[in-house]
């Protein structure tokens, strides 16, 4: 769908990892200092990618940092993907089930590759 401006309050985040904001392995200080000194430059460092319905698909660290630095009315440029969050969850859930079945049935990579080649 492309690049659009969105207010921070209109971007939705789902914390799959409740401790994402406290992740000690991530350079939060570096990201914060970069945004403070240069501003938020998605053209240079990458856009926050959101679904059509506004959920963050990529850019959780940038969003968390921006929401600590600015109020909810602050506008950022985001890249809006062509799918909605529920569709993405359905796809990921389906892939997880397929992966589980493959492991449970001990299906080899060769059998999977053969089947995929037959389909296409």
C-alpha distances in whole Angstrom, upper triangle without the diagonal:
4,7,9,12,14,17,19,20,17,16,17,19,21,24,25,27,29,31,28,29,32,31,34,33,30,31,30,32,31,27,28,31,28,26,29,30,27,24,21,20,16,16,20,20,16,13,13,11,10,9,8,12,12,14,15,14,15,17,20,22,21,20,23,25,23,24,28,28,26,26,23,23,21,18,16,13,10,8,5,6,6,9,11,14,17,16,16,19,20,19,21,24,24,25,27,29,29,30,33,34,34,36,39,40,40,38,38,35,37,37,33,33,35,34,30,32,33,30,28
4,6,10,12,16,17,19,17,15,18,19,22,24,25,27,29,30,27,27,31,30,33,31,28,28,28,30,28,24,26,28,25,23,26,27,24,21,18,16,13,13,16,16,13,11,12,10,10,11,10,14,13,15,14,14,15,16,19,21,19,18,22,23,21,22,26,25,24,24,22,21,19,16,13,10,8,5,5,7,9,12,14,16,19,18,18,21,23,22,23,26,27,26,29,31,31,32,34,36,36,38,40,41,41,40,39,37,39,39,35,34,37,35,32,33,35,32,30
4,7,10,13,15,17,15,14,17,18,21,24,25,27,28,29,25,25,29,28,31,30,26,26,25,27,25,22,23,25,22,19,22,23,20,18,14,13,10,10,14,14,11,8,10,9,10,12,12,14,13,15,14,14,14,14,17,19,16,16,20,20,18,19,23,22,20,21,19,18,16,13,10,6,5,4,6,9,11,14,16,17,21,20,19,23,25,24,24,28,29,28,30,33,33,33,36,38,38,39,42,43,43,42,42,39,41,41,37,37,40,38,35,36,38,35,34
4,6,10,12,14,12,12,15,17,20,23,25,27,28,29,25,25,29,29,31,31,27,27,25,27,26,22,23,25,22,19,22,23,20,17,14,14,12,12,16,16,14,10,11,10,10,12,11,13,11,14,14,15,15,15,17,19,16,15,19,19,17,18,21,21,18,19,17,15,14,10,8,5,6,6,7,11,13,15,16,17,21,21,20,23,25,25,26,29,30,30,32,34,35,35,38,40,40,41,44,45,45,44,44,41,44,44,40,40,42,41,37,39,41,38,36
4,7,10,12,10,10,14,17,20,23,25,26,27,28,24,24,27,28,30,30,26,26,24,25,24,21,21,23,20,17,19,21,19,15,13,13,11,13,16,16,14,11,11,12,11,14,13,14,12,14,14,16,16,15,17,18,15,14,17,17,14,15,19,18,15,15,13,11,10,6,5,4,6,9,10,13,16,18,18,19,22,23,22,25,27,27,27,30,32,32,33,36,37,37,39,42,42,43,45,47,47,46,46,44,46,46,43,42,45,44,40,42,44,41,40
4,6,8,6,7,11,14,17,20,22,24,24,25,22,21,25,26,29,29,25,25,23,24,24,20,20,22,21,17,19,22,20,16,13,14,13,15,18,18,15,12,10,11,10,12,12,12,9,12,12,15,15,14,15,17,14,12,15,16,13,13,16,16,13,13,10,9,8,5,6,6,7,10,10,14,16,17,16,17,20,22,21,23,25,26,26,28,31,31,32,34,36,36,38,40,41,42,44,46,46,45,46,43,46,46,42,42,45,44,40,43,44,41,40
4,5,5,7,10,13,17,19,22,23,23,24,21,20,24,25,28,28,25,25,22,23,23,20,19,21,20,17,18,21,19,16,13,15,15,18,20,19,17,14,12,14,12,15,14,14,11,13,13,16,17,15,15,16,14,11,13,14,11,10,14,14,10,9,7,5,5,4,6,9,10,13,13,17,19,20,18,19,22,24,23,24,27,28,28,30,32,33,33,36,37,37,39,42,43,43,45,47,48,47,48,45,48,48,45,45,48,46,43,45,47,44,43
4,5,5,8,10,14,16,19,20,19,20,18,16,20,21,24,25,22,22,19,20,21,17,16,19,19,15,17,20,19,15,13,15,14,18,20,18,16,13,11,13,12,14,15,14,10,11,11,15,15,13,12,13,11,8,10,11,8,7,11,11,9,8,5,6,6,6,7,10,10,14,14,17,20,20,18,18,21,23,22,23,26,27,26,28,31,31,31,34,36,36,37,40,41,41,43,45,46,45,46,44,47,47,43,44,47,45,42,45,47,44,43
4,6,8,10,14,16,19,20,19,21,19,17,21,23,26,27,24,24,21,23,24,20,19,22,22,19,20,23,22,19,16,19,18,21,23,22,20,17,14,15,13,15,15,13,10,11,12,16,17,15,14,16,14,11,12,14,11,9,12,13,11,8,5,6,8,9,11,13,13,16,16,18,21,20,18,17,20,23,22,22,25,27,26,28,31,31,31,34,36,36,37,40,41,41,43,46,46,46,47,45,48,48,44,45,48,46,43,46,48,44,44
4,6,10,13,16,19,21,20,22,20,19,23,24,27,28,25,26,23,25,26,22,21,24,23,20,22,25,24,20,17,19,18,21,23,21,19,15,13,13,11,12,12,10,7,9,11,14,15,15,14,17,15,11,14,16,13,12,15,16,14,12,8,9,10,9,10,12,11,14,13,15,17,17,15,14,17,20,19,20,23,24,24,26,28,29,30,32,34,34,35,38,39,40,41,44,45,44,45,43,46,45,42,42,45,43,40,43,45,41,41
4,7,10,13,16,17,17,19,17,16,20,21,24,25,22,23,20,23,23,19,19,22,21,18,21,23,22,19,16,17,15,19,21,19,16,13,10,10,8,9,11,9,5,6,7,11,12,11,10,13,12,9,11,13,11,10,14,15,14,13,10,11,11,10,10,11,9,12,11,13,16,15,13,12,15,18,17,17,21,22,21,23,26,26,26,29,31,31,32,35,36,37,38,41,41,41,41,40,43,42,39,39,42,40,38,40,42,39,38
4,7,10,13,15,15,17,15,15,19,20,23,24,21,23,20,23,24,20,20,24,23,20,23,26,25,21,18,20,18,21,23,21,18,15,11,11,8,9,11,9,6,5,6,10,12,11,10,13,13,10,11,14,13,12,15,17,16,15,12,14,14,14,13,14,12,14,13,14,16,15,12,10,13,16,15,15,18,20,19,20,23,24,24,26,28,28,30,32,34,34,35,38,39,38,39,38,41,40,37,38,41,39,36,39,41,38,38
4,6,9,11,11,13,11,12,15,16,20,20,18,20,18,21,22,18,19,22,22,20,22,25,24,21,18,20,18,22,23,20,17,15,11,11,9,11,13,11,8,6,6,9,10,10,7,11,11,8,9,13,13,11,14,17,16,16,13,16,16,16,15,16,14,15,14,15,18,16,13,11,14,16,14,14,18,19,17,19,22,22,22,25,27,26,27,30,31,31,33,36,36,36,37,36,39,39,35,36,39,38,35,38,40,37,37
4,6,9,9,12,11,12,15,16,20,20,18,21,19,22,23,20,21,25,24,23,25,28,27,25,22,23,21,24,25,22,20,18,14,13,12,12,15,13,11,7,8,9,11,12,9,12,14,12,11,15,16,14,17,20,20,19,17,20,20,20,18,19,17,17,16,16,19,16,14,10,12,15,13,12,16,17,15,16,19,20,19,22,24,24,24,27,29,29,30,33,33,34,35,33,37,36,33,34,38,36,33,37,38,36,36
4,5,5,8,7,9,12,12,16,17,16,19,17,20,22,19,20,24,24,22,24,27,27,25,22,24,22,25,26,22,20,19,15,15,14,15,18,16,14,11,10,11,12,12,9,11,14,12,11,14,16,14,16,19,20,20,18,21,21,21,20,21,19,20,19,19,22,19,17,14,15,18,16,14,18,19,16,17,21,21,19,22,24,23,24,27,28,28,29,32,33,33,34,33,37,37,33,35,38,36,34,37,39,37,37
4,6,9,8,12,13,13,17,17,16,19,18,22,23,21,22,26,26,24,27,30,29,27,24,26,24,27,27,23,21,20,17,16,15,16,19,18,16,12,11,11,12,13,11,13,16,15,14,17,19,18,19,22,23,23,22,25,24,24,23,23,21,21,20,20,22,19,17,14,15,17,14,12,16,17,14,14,18,17,16,19,21,20,20,24,25,24,25,29,29,30,31,30,33,33,30,32,35,33,31,35,36,34,35
4,5,6,9,10,10,13,14,14,17,16,20,21,19,20,24,24,23,26,28,28,27,24,26,24,27,27,23,22,21,18,18,18,19,22,21,19,15,13,14,14,14,11,12,15,15,13,16,18,17,18,21,23,23,22,25,25,25,24,24,22,23,23,22,25,22,21,17,18,20,18,16,19,20,17,17,21,20,18,21,23,22,22,25,26,25,27,30,30,31,32,31,35,35,32,33,37,35,33,37,39,37,37
4,6,8,9,10,13,15,15,17,16,19,21,19,20,23,24,23,25,28,29,27,24,26,25,28,28,25,23,22,19,20,19,20,23,22,19,16,15,16,16,15,12,13,16,15,12,15,18,16,16,20,21,22,21,24,24,25,24,25,23,24,24,24,27,24,22,19,20,23,20,18,22,23,20,20,24,23,21,24,27,25,25,29,30,28,30,33,33,34,35,34,38,38,35,37,40,39,37,40,42,40,41
4,5,5,6,9,11,11,14,13,16,18,17,18,21,22,22,23,26,27,25,23,25,24,28,27,23,23,22,19,21,21,22,26,24,21,18,16,17,16,15,12,11,15,14,12,14,17,16,15,19,21,22,21,25,24,25,24,25,24,25,25,26,28,27,25,21,23,25,23,21,24,25,22,23,26,25,23,26,29,27,27,30,31,30,31,35,35,36,36,35,39,39,37,38,41,40,38,42,44,42,42
4,5,5,9,10,9,12,11,14,16,14,15,18,19,18,21,23,24,22,20,22,21,24,23,20,19,19,16,17,18,20,23,22,19,16,13,14,13,12,8,8,11,11,9,11,14,14,14,17,19,20,19,23,22,22,21,22,20,22,22,23,26,24,23,20,22,24,21,20,23,23,20,22,25,24,23,26,28,26,27,30,31,30,31,35,34,35,35,34,38,38,35,36,40,39,37,40,42,40,40
4,6,9,11,9,11,9,12,14,12,12,16,17,16,18,21,22,20,18,21,20,24,23,19,19,19,16,18,19,21,24,23,20,17,15,16,15,12,9,7,10,10,7,9,12,11,10,13,16,17,17,21,19,21,19,21,20,22,23,24,27,26,24,22,24,26,23,22,26,27,24,25,29,28,26,29,32,30,30,34,35,33,35,38,38,39,39,38,41,42,39,40,43,42,40,43,45,43,43
4,6,9,9,11,9,12,14,14,14,17,18,18,19,22,23,22,21,23,23,26,25,22,22,22,19,21,22,25,28,26,23,21,18,19,18,15,12,10,13,14,10,11,15,14,13,16,19,20,21,24,23,24,23,25,24,26,27,27,31,29,28,25,27,29,26,25,29,29,26,27,30,29,27,31,33,31,31,35,35,34,35,39,38,39,39,38,42,43,40,41,45,44,42,45,47,45,45
4,5,6,9,8,12,13,13,14,17,18,18,20,22,23,23,21,23,22,25,24,20,20,21,19,21,22,24,28,27,24,21,18,18,16,14,12,10,13,14,12,12,16,16,15,18,21,22,23,26,24,25,23,25,23,25,26,26,30,28,27,24,27,28,25,24,28,27,24,26,29,27,26,29,31,28,29,33,33,31,33,36,36,37,37,35,39,40,37,38,42,41,39,42,44,43,43
4,5,8,8,10,12,13,14,16,18,19,20,22,23,23,22,24,24,27,25,21,22,23,21,23,25,28,31,30,27,24,21,21,19,17,15,12,15,17,14,14,18,19,17,19,22,24,25,28,26,28,26,27,26,27,29,29,33,32,31,28,30,32,28,28,31,31,27,29,32,30,28,32,33,31,31,35,35,33,35,38,37,38,38,37,40,42,39,40,44,43,41,44,47,45,45
4,7,9,11,12,13,15,17,17,19,21,22,23,23,22,23,22,25,23,19,20,22,20,22,24,27,30,30,27,24,21,20,18,16,15,12,15,17,15,15,19,20,19,20,24,26,27,29,27,28,26,27,25,26,28,28,32,31,30,27,30,31,27,27,30,29,26,28,31,28,27,30,32,29,30,33,33,31,34,37,35,36,36,34,37,39,36,37,41,41,39,41,44,43,42
4,6,9,9,9,11,13,14,15,17,19,19,19,18,19,19,22,19,16,17,18,17,19,21,24,28,28,24,22,18,18,15,13,12,9,11,14,12,12,15,17,16,17,20,23,24,26,24,24,22,23,22,23,25,25,29,28,28,25,28,29,26,26,29,28,25,27,30,28,27,31,32,29,31,34,34,32,35,38,37,37,37,35,38,40,37,37,41,41,38,41,44,42,41
4,5,5,6,9,10,11,13,14,16,16,17,16,17,18,20,18,15,16,18,17,20,22,26,29,29,26,23,20,20,17,14,13,10,11,14,13,11,14,16,15,16,19,22,23,26,23,24,21,22,22,23,26,27,30,30,30,28,31,32,28,28,32,31,28,31,33,31,30,34,35,33,34,38,37,36,39,41,40,40,40,38,41,43,40,40,44,43,41,43,46,45,44
4,5,5,6,8,10,11,12,14,15,15,14,16,17,20,18,15,16,17,16,19,21,24,28,27,24,22,18,19,16,13,12,8,9,12,10,8,11,13,11,12,16,18,20,22,20,21,19,21,20,22,25,26,30,29,29,26,30,31,28,28,32,31,28,31,34,32,31,35,36,34,35,39,38,37,40,43,42,42,42,40,43,44,41,42,45,45,42,45,48,46,45
4,5,5,6,8,10,10,12,14,14,14,17,18,21,19,16,18,19,19,22,24,27,30,30,26,25,21,22,19,16,15,11,12,14,12,9,12,14,12,12,16,19,21,23,20,22,20,22,22,25,27,29,32,32,32,30,33,34,31,32,35,35,32,34,37,36,35,38,40,37,39,42,42,41,43,46,45,45,45,43,46,48,45,45,49,48,46,48,51,49,48
4,5,5,6,9,10,10,12,13,13,14,16,18,16,13,16,17,17,21,23,27,30,30,26,25,21,22,18,15,15,11,11,14,13,10,13,16,14,14,17,20,22,24,21,22,19,21,21,23,26,27,31,32,31,30,33,34,31,31,35,34,32,34,37,35,34,38,39,37,39,42,41,40,43,46,45,45,44,42,45,46,43,43,47,47,44,46,49,47,46
4,6,5,6,9,10,10,10,10,11,13,15,13,11,13,14,14,17,20,23,26,26,23,21,18,19,15,12,12,8,8,11,10,7,10,13,12,11,14,18,19,21,18,18,16,17,17,19,22,24,28,28,28,26,30,31,28,29,32,31,29,32,35,33,32,36,37,35,37,40,40,39,42,44,43,43,43,40,43,45,42,42,45,45,42,44,47,45,44
4,5,5,6,9,10,10,10,12,14,17,16,13,15,16,15,19,21,25,27,27,23,22,19,20,17,14,13,10,9,11,10,6,8,11,9,8,11,15,17,19,16,17,15,17,18,21,24,26,29,30,29,28,31,32,30,30,34,34,31,34,37,35,35,38,40,38,39,43,43,42,44,47,46,46,46,44,47,48,45,45,49,48,45,47,50,48,47
4,6,5,6,8,9,11,13,15,18,15,14,16,18,18,22,24,28,30,30,26,25,22,24,20,17,17,13,12,14,14,10,11,14,12,10,14,17,20,21,18,19,17,19,20,23,26,28,32,33,32,31,34,36,33,34,37,37,34,37,40,38,38,42,43,41,42,46,45,45,47,50,49,49,48,46,49,50,47,47,51,50,47,49,52,50,49
4,5,5,6,7,8,9,12,14,12,10,13,15,16,19,22,26,28,29,25,24,21,22,18,15,16,13,11,14,14,10,11,15,14,12,14,18,20,21,17,18,15,17,18,20,24,26,30,31,31,30,33,34,31,32,36,35,33,36,38,37,37,40,41,39,41,45,44,43,46,49,48,47,47,44,47,48,45,45,48,48,45,47,50,48,47
4,6,5,4,5,8,10,13,12,10,13,13,14,17,20,23,26,26,22,22,19,20,17,14,14,12,9,11,12,8,8,12,11,9,11,14,16,17,13,14,12,14,15,18,21,24,28,29,28,27,31,32,30,31,34,34,32,35,37,36,36,40,41,39,41,44,44,44,46,49,48,48,47,45,48,49,45,45,49,48,45,47,50,48,46
4,6,6,8,11,14,16,15,14,16,17,17,21,23,27,29,29,25,25,22,24,21,17,17,15,12,14,14,10,10,13,11,8,10,14,17,17,14,15,14,17,19,22,25,27,31,32,31,31,34,35,33,34,38,37,35,38,41,40,39,43,44,43,44,48,48,47,50,52,51,51,51,48,51,52,49,49,52,52,49,51,54,51,50
4,6,9,11,14,16,14,14,17,18,19,23,25,29,31,31,27,27,24,26,23,19,20,17,14,17,17,13,13,16,15,12,14,18,20,20,17,18,16,18,20,23,26,29,32,34,34,33,37,38,35,36,40,39,37,40,43,41,41,45,46,44,46,50,49,49,51,54,53,52,52,49,52,53,50,50,53,53,50,51,54,52,51
4,7,7,11,12,11,11,14,15,17,20,23,27,28,29,26,26,23,24,21,18,19,17,14,16,17,14,13,16,16,13,14,18,20,20,16,16,14,15,17,20,23,26,30,31,32,31,35,36,33,35,38,37,36,39,41,40,40,44,44,43,45,48,48,47,50,52,52,51,50,47,50,51,48,47,51,51,47,49,52,50,48
4,6,9,11,11,11,13,13,14,18,20,24,25,26,22,23,20,22,19,16,17,15,12,13,15,12,10,13,14,11,11,15,16,16,12,12,10,12,15,18,21,24,27,29,29,28,32,33,31,32,36,35,34,37,39,38,38,42,43,41,44,47,46,46,49,51,51,50,49,47,49,51,47,47,50,50,46,48,51,49,47
4,6,9,9,8,10,9,10,14,16,20,22,22,19,19,16,18,15,12,14,12,9,10,12,10,8,12,13,11,11,14,15,15,11,10,8,9,11,14,17,20,23,25,25,25,28,29,27,29,32,31,30,33,35,34,35,38,39,38,40,43,43,43,46,48,47,47,46,43,46,47,44,43,47,46,43,45,47,45,43
4,5,5,6,8,8,10,14,16,20,22,23,20,20,17,18,15,13,15,14,11,13,15,13,12,15,17,15,15,18,18,18,14,12,9,9,11,13,16,19,22,24,25,25,29,29,27,29,32,31,30,33,35,34,35,38,39,38,40,43,42,43,45,47,47,46,45,42,45,46,42,42,45,45,41,43,45,43,41
4,5,5,4,4,7,10,13,17,18,20,17,17,15,15,12,10,13,13,10,12,15,14,12,15,17,16,16,18,18,18,15,12,9,7,8,9,13,15,19,21,22,22,26,26,23,26,29,27,27,30,32,30,31,35,35,34,37,40,39,40,42,44,44,43,42,39,41,43,39,38,42,41,38,39,42,40,38
4,6,6,7,10,12,16,19,20,22,20,20,17,17,15,13,17,16,13,15,19,17,16,19,21,19,19,22,22,21,18,15,11,9,10,11,14,16,19,22,23,24,28,27,25,28,30,29,28,32,33,32,33,37,37,36,39,41,40,41,44,46,45,43,42,39,42,43,39,38,42,41,38,39,42,39,37
4,6,9,12,14,18,21,23,25,22,22,19,19,15,14,17,16,13,16,19,17,16,20,21,19,20,23,23,23,19,17,14,12,13,13,17,19,22,24,26,26,30,29,27,29,32,30,29,33,34,33,34,37,37,36,39,41,40,41,44,46,45,43,42,39,41,43,40,38,42,42,38,39,42,40,38
4,7,10,12,16,19,22,23,20,20,16,16,12,10,14,12,10,13,15,14,14,17,19,18,19,21,22,22,19,17,13,12,12,13,16,18,21,23,24,24,27,27,24,26,29,28,26,30,32,30,31,34,34,33,36,38,38,38,41,43,42,41,40,37,39,41,37,36,40,40,36,38,41,39,37
4,7,9,12,16,18,20,17,17,13,13,10,8,12,12,10,12,15,14,14,17,19,18,19,21,21,21,18,16,12,10,9,9,13,14,17,19,20,20,24,24,21,23,26,24,23,27,29,27,28,31,32,31,33,36,35,36,39,40,40,38,38,35,37,38,35,34,38,37,34,35,38,36,34
4,6,9,13,15,16,14,13,11,11,8,7,11,12,9,10,14,14,13,15,18,17,17,19,18,18,15,13,9,7,5,6,9,11,15,16,17,17,21,21,19,21,24,23,22,26,27,26,27,31,31,30,33,35,35,36,38,40,40,39,38,35,38,39,35,35,38,37,34,36,38,36,34
4,6,10,13,14,11,10,7,8,6,5,8,9,7,7,11,12,11,13,16,16,16,17,16,16,14,12,9,8,5,6,9,10,14,15,15,15,18,19,16,18,22,21,20,23,25,24,25,28,29,29,31,34,34,34,37,39,38,37,37,35,38,38,35,34,38,37,33,36,38,35,34
4,7,10,11,9,8,6,5,5,6,9,12,11,10,14,15,14,16,19,19,19,20,18,18,17,14,11,9,6,5,6,7,10,11,12,12,15,15,13,16,18,18,17,20,22,21,23,26,26,26,28,31,31,32,34,36,36,35,35,32,35,35,32,32,35,33,30,32,35,32,31
4,7,8,5,5,4,5,7,9,10,13,12,11,14,16,15,16,19,20,19,19,17,17,16,14,12,10,7,6,5,6,9,9,9,9,13,13,11,14,16,16,16,19,21,21,22,25,26,26,28,30,31,32,34,36,36,35,36,33,36,36,32,33,36,34,31,33,35,32,31
4,5,5,5,6,7,10,12,13,17,16,14,17,20,19,19,22,23,22,22,19,20,19,17,15,14,10,9,6,5,7,6,5,6,9,10,9,11,14,14,14,17,19,19,20,23,24,24,27,29,29,31,32,34,35,34,34,32,35,34,31,31,34,32,29,31,33,30,29
4,5,8,10,10,13,15,16,20,19,17,20,22,21,20,24,25,23,23,19,20,20,17,16,14,11,10,6,6,6,6,5,7,10,10,11,13,15,16,17,19,20,21,23,25,26,27,29,31,32,33,35,37,37,36,37,35,37,37,33,33,36,33,30,33,34,31,30
4,6,9,11,14,16,16,19,19,16,19,21,20,19,23,24,22,21,18,18,19,17,16,15,13,12,9,9,10,8,6,7,9,11,11,13,15,16,17,19,21,22,23,25,26,28,29,31,32,34,35,37,38,37,38,36,39,38,34,35,38,35,32,35,36,33,33
4,7,9,12,12,13,16,15,12,15,18,16,15,19,20,19,18,14,15,15,14,13,12,10,10,8,9,11,10,8,8,11,13,13,14,17,18,18,20,22,23,24,26,28,28,30,32,33,34,36,38,39,38,39,37,39,39,35,36,39,37,34,36,38,35,34
4,6,9,10,10,14,14,11,13,16,16,15,18,20,19,18,15,17,17,16,14,14,11,11,9,10,12,10,8,6,10,12,11,11,15,16,15,17,20,20,21,23,25,25,27,29,30,31,33,35,36,35,36,34,37,37,33,34,37,35,32,35,36,33,33
4,6,7,7,10,10,9,11,14,13,13,16,18,18,18,15,17,16,15,13,13,10,10,9,10,13,12,10,9,12,14,11,13,16,16,15,18,20,20,20,23,25,25,26,29,30,30,32,34,35,34,35,33,36,36,32,33,36,34,31,34,36,33,33
4,7,8,11,12,11,13,16,16,16,19,21,21,21,19,21,20,18,15,14,11,10,9,9,12,10,10,8,12,12,9,11,14,14,12,15,18,17,18,21,22,22,24,26,27,27,29,32,32,31,31,29,32,32,29,29,32,31,28,30,33,30,29
4,6,9,9,9,12,14,14,15,18,19,19,21,19,21,19,17,14,13,10,10,11,10,14,13,14,12,16,16,13,14,17,16,15,18,20,19,20,23,24,23,25,28,28,28,31,33,33,32,32,30,33,33,30,30,33,32,29,31,34,31,31
4,6,5,6,9,10,11,12,14,15,16,18,17,18,16,15,12,12,9,10,12,13,17,16,16,15,18,19,16,17,21,20,18,21,24,23,23,26,27,26,28,31,31,31,34,36,36,35,35,33,36,37,33,33,37,36,33,35,38,35,34
4,6,5,6,9,10,10,12,14,15,17,15,18,16,16,13,14,12,13,14,15,19,18,17,15,18,19,17,17,21,20,18,21,24,23,22,26,27,26,28,31,31,31,33,36,36,35,36,34,37,37,34,34,38,37,34,37,39,37,36
4,5,5,6,9,10,11,12,14,16,16,18,16,16,14,15,14,15,17,18,22,21,21,19,22,23,20,21,24,24,22,24,27,26,25,29,30,28,30,33,33,33,35,38,37,37,37,35,39,39,36,36,40,39,36,39,42,39,39
4,6,5,6,9,10,11,12,14,14,16,13,13,11,12,11,13,16,17,21,21,21,19,23,24,21,22,26,25,23,26,29,28,27,31,32,31,33,36,36,36,38,41,40,40,40,37,41,41,38,38,42,41,38,40,43,40,39
4,5,5,6,9,10,10,12,11,13,11,11,9,11,10,13,14,16,20,20,19,17,21,22,20,21,24,24,23,25,28,27,27,30,32,31,32,36,36,36,38,41,41,40,40,38,42,42,39,39,42,41,38,41,43,41,40
4,6,5,6,9,10,12,11,14,13,14,13,15,14,17,18,20,23,23,21,19,22,24,22,22,26,26,24,26,29,28,28,31,33,32,33,36,37,36,38,41,41,41,41,39,43,43,40,41,44,43,40,43,45,43,42
4,5,5,6,9,11,12,15,12,14,12,15,15,18,20,22,25,25,24,22,26,27,25,25,29,29,27,29,32,31,31,34,36,34,36,39,39,39,41,44,43,43,43,41,45,45,42,42,46,45,42,45,47,45,44
4,5,5,6,8,9,11,9,10,9,12,13,16,18,20,24,24,23,22,25,27,25,26,29,29,28,30,33,32,32,35,37,36,37,41,41,41,43,46,45,45,45,43,46,47,43,44,47,46,43,46,48,45,45
4,6,5,6,7,10,9,11,11,14,14,18,19,21,25,24,23,21,24,27,25,25,29,29,28,30,33,32,32,35,37,36,37,40,41,41,43,46,46,46,46,44,47,48,44,45,48,47,44,47,49,46,46
4,6,8,9,12,11,14,14,17,18,21,22,25,28,28,26,24,27,30,28,28,31,32,30,32,35,35,34,37,39,38,39,42,43,42,44,47,47,47,47,46,49,50,46,47,50,49,46,49,51,49,48
4,7,10,12,10,12,13,16,17,21,23,25,29,29,28,26,30,32,30,30,34,34,32,34,38,37,36,40,42,40,42,45,45,45,47,50,50,50,50,48,51,52,48,48,52,51,48,50,53,50,50
4,7,8,6,9,11,14,16,20,21,24,28,28,26,25,29,31,29,30,33,34,32,35,38,37,37,40,42,41,42,46,46,46,48,51,51,51,51,49,52,52,49,49,53,51,48,51,53,50,50
4,6,6,9,12,15,17,20,21,25,27,28,26,25,28,30,29,29,33,34,33,34,38,38,37,40,42,42,43,46,47,47,48,51,51,51,52,50,53,53,50,50,54,52,49,52,54,51,50
4,5,8,11,14,15,18,19,22,25,24,22,22,25,27,26,26,30,31,30,32,35,35,35,38,40,39,41,44,45,45,46,49,49,49,50,48,51,51,48,48,51,50,47,49,51,48,48
4,6,10,13,15,18,19,22,25,25,23,23,26,28,27,28,31,32,32,34,37,37,37,40,42,42,43,46,47,47,49,51,52,51,52,50,53,53,49,50,53,51,48,50,52,49,48
4,7,10,12,16,17,21,24,25,23,23,26,28,27,28,32,32,31,34,36,36,37,40,41,41,42,45,46,46,48,51,51,50,51,48,51,52,48,48,51,50,47,49,51,48,47
4,7,9,13,14,18,21,22,21,21,25,26,25,27,30,30,30,32,35,35,35,38,40,39,41,44,44,45,47,49,50,49,49,46,49,50,46,46,49,48,44,46,49,46,44
4,6,10,12,16,19,20,20,20,24,25,23,25,28,28,28,30,33,32,33,36,37,37,39,42,42,42,45,47,47,46,46,43,46,47,43,43,46,45,41,43,46,43,41
4,7,9,13,16,18,18,19,23,23,22,24,27,26,26,29,31,31,32,35,36,35,38,40,40,41,44,46,45,44,44,41,44,44,41,40,43,42,39,41,43,40,39
4,6,9,13,14,15,15,19,20,18,20,23,23,23,26,27,27,28,31,32,32,34,37,37,38,40,42,42,41,41,38,41,41,37,37,40,39,35,37,39,37,35
4,6,10,12,13,14,18,18,16,19,21,20,21,24,25,25,26,29,30,30,32,34,34,35,38,40,40,38,38,35,38,38,34,34,37,35,32,34,36,33,32
4,7,9,10,11,15,14,13,17,19,18,19,22,23,23,25,27,28,28,31,33,33,34,37,38,39,37,37,35,37,37,33,33,36,34,31,33,35,32,30
4,6,8,10,13,12,11,14,16,15,16,19,20,20,22,24,25,25,28,30,30,31,34,35,35,34,34,31,34,33,30,29,32,30,27,29,31,28,27
4,7,10,12,10,10,14,15,14,16,19,19,19,22,24,24,25,28,29,29,31,33,34,35,33,34,31,33,33,29,29,31,29,26,28,29,26,25
4,7,8,7,7,10,11,11,13,15,16,17,19,21,21,22,25,26,27,29,31,32,33,31,32,30,32,31,27,28,30,28,25,27,28,25,24
4,6,6,6,9,10,11,13,14,16,17,19,20,22,23,25,26,27,29,31,32,33,32,33,31,34,33,29,30,32,30,27,30,31,27,27
4,5,5,6,9,10,10,12,14,15,16,18,20,21,22,24,26,27,28,30,31,30,32,30,33,32,28,29,32,29,27,30,31,28,28
4,5,5,6,9,10,10,12,14,15,16,18,20,21,23,24,26,27,28,30,29,31,30,32,31,27,29,31,28,26,29,30,27,27
4,5,5,6,9,10,11,12,14,15,17,18,20,21,23,24,26,27,28,27,29,27,30,28,25,26,28,25,23,26,27,23,24
4,5,5,6,9,10,11,12,14,15,16,18,20,21,23,24,26,27,26,27,25,28,27,23,24,27,24,22,25,26,23,23
4,5,5,6,8,10,10,12,14,15,16,18,20,21,22,24,25,25,26,25,28,27,23,25,28,25,23,26,27,24,25
4,6,5,6,9,10,11,12,14,15,17,18,20,21,22,24,23,25,24,27,25,22,24,26,23,21,24,25,22,23
4,5,5,6,9,10,11,12,14,15,17,18,20,21,22,21,22,21,24,22,19,20,23,20,18,21,22,19,20
4,5,5,6,9,10,10,12,14,15,17,18,20,21,20,21,20,23,22,19,20,23,21,19,22,24,21,22
4,5,5,6,9,10,11,12,14,15,16,18,20,19,21,21,24,22,19,21,24,21,20,23,24,22,23
4,5,5,6,9,10,11,12,14,15,16,18,17,19,19,21,19,16,19,21,18,17,20,21,18,20
4,5,5,6,9,10,10,12,14,15,16,15,17,16,18,17,14,16,18,16,15,18,19,17,19
4,5,5,6,9,10,11,12,14,15,15,17,16,20,18,15,18,21,18,17,21,22,20,22
4,5,5,6,9,10,10,12,14,14,16,16,19,18,15,18,20,17,17,21,21,20,22
4,5,5,6,9,10,11,12,11,13,13,16,14,11,14,16,14,13,17,18,16,18
4,6,5,6,9,10,10,10,12,12,15,14,11,14,16,15,14,18,19,18,20
4,5,5,6,9,10,10,13,14,17,16,14,17,19,17,18,21,22,21,23
4,5,5,6,8,8,12,13,16,13,12,16,17,15,16,19,20,19,22
4,6,5,6,5,8,9,12,10,9,12,14,13,14,17,18,17,20
4,6,5,7,9,10,14,13,12,15,17,16,17,20,21,21,23
4,5,8,11,13,16,14,14,17,19,18,19,22,23,22,25
4,5,9,12,14,12,12,16,16,15,17,20,20,20,23
4,6,9,11,10,11,14,15,15,17,19,20,21,23
4,7,8,7,7,11,11,11,13,16,16,17,19
4,5,5,7,9,10,11,13,14,16,17,19
4,5,5,6,9,10,10,12,14,15,17
4,5,5,6,9,10,11,12,14,16
4,6,5,6,9,10,11,12,15
4,5,5,6,9,10,11,13
4,5,5,6,9,10,11
4,6,5,6,9,10
4,5,5,6,9
4,5,5,6
4,5,5
4,6
4
